[in-house]
Every structure is written in C-alpha cells, then in structure tokens.
Amino acid sequence: MPDSMESLVGAVYKGWKKRFSESAGIHPDEEDMACFLEGRASPEESERIIGHLIACDDCARILALSLDSGIEDAGELPETLFSKIRDILSSREKSLFLEISPRVKEKVLEIVNSTGDILLGQELVPAPVLRSRDIRDFKDEVIILKDFNDIRLEVKVENKGRKYFNVTVRARQKDSARPLKDIRVTLIKEDMELESYFSDSGSVSFEHILLGKYNLEVTSIKDRLALVVLDIKA
C-alpha cells in the first residue's frame, strides 16, 4: 500500500477504533487484514473477518480504500461483501477521507496532490486542473476544501519557514456556511496523539508543526466527520 494509505489505516485502527468499537465486535487489526487479503488466514479466521466486514462499515471502508488496484485485489469474497466493497469504491469521492500532499520550497508551497479542491482566488479548483494550468506554487499558504455530505471542511496550510508549518481546520454547514459547533480535531503522528482541541466555533489551529506525515481526526460529539491525511515534504 502507498505510504499515505498505510498511515491512514494505522491512524484509523488505533484512533477511531478505540472510540467506536462497541457496535460491531472486535475489529481485525492490520496483520489480521493483511493475512486475510493474502489468503494466509485460517478458514475460521477468514469467516470471522468476513462476518465482521459485512457488519462493520468502518472496517469495510478501510478494506476498500486499501485495495490499490480496485476490486480486483479483493480476491474471492461472498457476494454480500463483494457488493459492499464495490459500492464503497464506486463512491470513494464521498468517503470521509481527505488527502493533502504539499511540498515546502523556501517560502513557497507546492501542491503535489490533493483529493480536495484548492481555493484559487474565488474559485475552487481540483489539483489535476491546477496542474493542467501549470499552477503548482502558492506564496506562503494554501487552502483546500472538501464537502462531506452537508459539511464543508476547510484546511489551511501555512508555510512558517525553517521546516515549520501551521494548519487550521474549519468545519461549516455547506448550505448556510455557519460554523459547525462542538467539533474536536486531533493531531496524530505515527499513531501517537500529539494535540487535541475542542471548539464550539468550528475552527481549530495547530502551530509550529514540523514537516512530516500527520493525520487530523475531525469528530463531533456523536459522529466521525473526516480524517485528513497530511504529508508535507521539503
């Protein structure tokens, strides 16, 4: 799996699973899932994992997003699970995940990749369209937006120099643009929670973060809202 996906899977298992594990029993860990995908799990273990994947939407989504070549990587699955994975893959752009990969070049930020739209003036532009226009560099900050159902998530990355950056996450109602109250944003690196803040204004900021790979979990009191995978390189 790509590094960003490995980071994502690790964060989801060790973060979200601890908070939302009661509804579907014991979740398979990364090794269990790898053995299952590679056909190394016992028949009994495979049956347990299949039953769990059918019942647990979160684990089924993680499995779907970990398939590098799509449904062909899934092997032989029961029709019920196969259909579920296929539906997840077909609506991947509506998932809870946002990936952002900028590169810092002195005081310029280059967008290497993003599954969200980049704010260019008053226009929202997908990353591939920016590349087609030969627009890659932003002076000292870049804003990426992605809609998750009725919620619009905005992530601002600021280049602070000397291998540091700031990141601000804002969550708003898509239609009314009102700030989403009662959100928590948690900054994670290598499966370790670094900082976590609660906000009733819909906005959380993290300052003077070193370059590297991070995950930002965005949750409300009751629900998971988004997971931002942020990989900033020099």
QUISUL-V707345 format. One record per residue. N is the residue number from 1. RES is the residue in three letters. PSI is psi in whole degrees, 0 to 359 (NA if undefined). BURIAL is 1 if it has 9 or more other C-alpha atoms within 8 Angstrom, else 0. D_LAST is the distance of its C-alpha to the last C-alpha in whole Angstrom. Layout:
n: <N;N>
res: <RES;RES>
psi: <PSI;PSI>
burial: <BURIAL;BURIAL>
d_last: <D_LAST;D_LAST>
This chain:
n: <1;2;3;4;5;6;7;8;9;10;11;12;13;14;15;16;17;18;19;20;21;22;23;24;25;26;27;28;29;30;31;32;33;34;35;36;37;38;39;40;41;42;43;44;45;46;47;48;49;50;51;52;53;54;55;56;57;58;59;60;61;62;63;64;65;66;67;68;69;70;71;72;73;74;75;76;77;78;79;80;81;82;83;84;85;86;87;88;89;90;91;92;93;94;95;96;97;98;99;100;101;102;103;104;105;106;107;108;109;110;111;112;113;114;115;116;117;118;119;120;121;122;123;124;125;126;127;128;129;130;131;132;133;134;135;136;137;138;139;140;141;142;143;144;145;146;147;148;149;150;151;152;153;154;155;156;157;158;159;160;161;162;163;164;165;166;167;168;169;170;171;172;173;174;175;176;177;178;179;180;181;182;183;184;185;186;187;188;189;190;191;192;193;194;195;196;197;198;199;200;201;202;203;204;205;206;207;208;209;210;211;212;213;214;215;216;217;218;219;220;221;222;223;224;225;226;227;228;229;230;231;232;233;234>
res: <MET;PRO;ASP;SER;MET;GLU;SER;LEU;VAL;GLY;ALA;VAL;TYR;LYS;GLY;TRP;LYS;LYS;ARG;PHE;SER;GLU;SER;ALA;GLY;ILE;HIS;PRO;ASP;GLU;GLU;ASP;MET;ALA;CYS;PHE;LEU;GLU;GLY;ARG;ALA;SER;PRO;GLU;GLU;SER;GLU;ARG;ILE;ILE;GLY;HIS;LEU;ILE;ALA;CYS;ASP;ASP;CYS;ALA;ARG;ILE;LEU;ALA;LEU;SER;LEU;ASP;SER;GLY;ILE;GLU;ASP;ALA;GLY;GLU;LEU;PRO;GLU;THR;LEU;PHE;SER;LYS;ILE;ARG;ASP;ILE;LEU;SER;SER;ARG;GLU;LYS;SER;LEU;PHE;LEU;GLU;ILE;SER;PRO;ARG;VAL;LYS;GLU;LYS;VAL;LEU;GLU;ILE;VAL;ASN;SER;THR;GLY;ASP;ILE;LEU;LEU;GLY;GLN;GLU;LEU;VAL;PRO;ALA;PRO;VAL;LEU;ARG;SER;ARG;ASP;ILE;ARG;ASP;PHE;LYS;ASP;GLU;VAL;ILE;ILE;LEU;LYS;ASP;PHE;ASN;ASP;ILE;ARG;LEU;GLU;VAL;LYS;VAL;GLU;ASN;LYS;GLY;ARG;LYS;TYR;PHE;ASN;VAL;THR;VAL;ARG;ALA;ARG;GLN;LYS;ASP;SER;ALA;ARG;PRO;LEU;LYS;ASP;ILE;ARG;VAL;THR;LEU;ILE;LYS;GLU;ASP;MET;GLU;LEU;GLU;SER;TYR;PHE;SER;ASP;SER;GLY;SER;VAL;SER;PHE;GLU;HIS;ILE;LEU;LEU;GLY;LYS;TYR;ASN;LEU;GLU;VAL;THR;SER;ILE;LYS;ASP;ARG;LEU;ALA;LEU;VAL;VAL;LEU;ASP;ILE;LYS;ALA>
psi: <150;155;318;323;323;318;318;312;316;316;319;313;317;352;289;322;329;328;331;46;352;331;339;21;196;125;138;140;185;320;318;315;321;316;320;313;328;1;19;354;150;160;321;317;320;318;320;315;318;314;321;316;325;325;331;109;323;312;323;322;318;316;314;316;346;355;102;321;18;201;340;335;354;346;205;118;153;150;322;313;320;315;322;315;318;318;321;315;324;339;33;324;346;6;178;9;137;122;134;126;90;162;134;125;99;247;24;140;126;131;111;315;152;139;3;185;141;135;116;97;243;9;138;122;127;151;317;327;321;316;323;333;1;38;115;326;142;140;297;358;157;144;126;135;148;140;134;95;244;12;135;122;131;127;120;126;126;129;116;5;165;38;27;154;159;150;134;132;126;136;129;158;131;315;316;345;14;140;141;121;160;54;154;134;128;129;125;138;126;48;9;129;118;311;152;128;142;142;139;9;0;12;135;137;146;131;150;56;137;151;148;195;131;159;139;110;127;118;156;186;324;334;159;132;316;157;119;123;113;119;101;122;159;NA>
burial: <0;0;0;0;1;1;1;1;1;1;1;1;1;1;1;1;1;0;0;0;1;0;0;1;0;0;1;0;0;1;0;1;1;0;1;1;1;0;0;0;1;0;0;0;0;1;0;0;1;1;0;1;1;1;0;1;0;0;1;1;1;1;1;1;1;1;1;0;0;1;1;0;1;1;0;0;0;0;0;0;1;1;0;1;1;1;0;1;1;0;0;0;0;0;0;0;0;1;1;1;1;1;1;1;0;0;1;1;1;1;1;0;1;1;1;1;1;1;1;0;0;0;0;1;1;1;1;0;0;1;1;0;0;0;0;1;0;1;0;1;1;1;1;1;1;1;1;1;0;0;1;1;1;1;1;1;1;1;1;1;0;0;1;1;1;1;1;1;1;1;1;1;1;1;0;0;0;0;1;1;0;1;1;1;1;1;1;1;1;0;1;0;1;0;0;1;0;1;1;1;0;1;1;1;0;0;0;0;0;0;1;0;1;1;1;1;1;1;1;1;0;0;0;0;1;1;1;1;1;1;1;1;1;0>
d_last: <22;19;16;16;20;20;19;21;24;23;23;26;28;28;27;29;32;33;34;35;37;41;41;41;42;39;36;35;32;29;32;35;33;32;35;37;34;35;39;39;40;44;46;47;43;42;45;43;40;41;43;41;38;41;42;38;36;33;33;34;31;29;31;31;27;26;28;26;29;31;34;35;33;35;38;42;42;45;45;45;41;40;41;39;36;37;37;34;32;34;33;29;28;30;29;27;23;21;17;14;11;9;5;5;6;9;11;10;9;10;12;11;14;17;20;21;22;20;22;22;25;28;27;25;24;22;19;21;23;20;19;23;23;20;19;15;13;14;15;14;15;16;18;19;23;25;28;30;33;35;31;29;25;23;19;18;14;14;11;12;10;10;7;10;11;15;16;20;22;25;28;31;34;33;37;37;34;35;33;33;34;34;31;29;25;23;20;20;17;19;22;22;23;21;23;25;27;30;31;34;32;30;27;24;21;19;18;15;13;10;7;9;12;15;18;20;24;26;29;33;36;37;34;31;29;26;23;19;17;13;10;7;4;0>
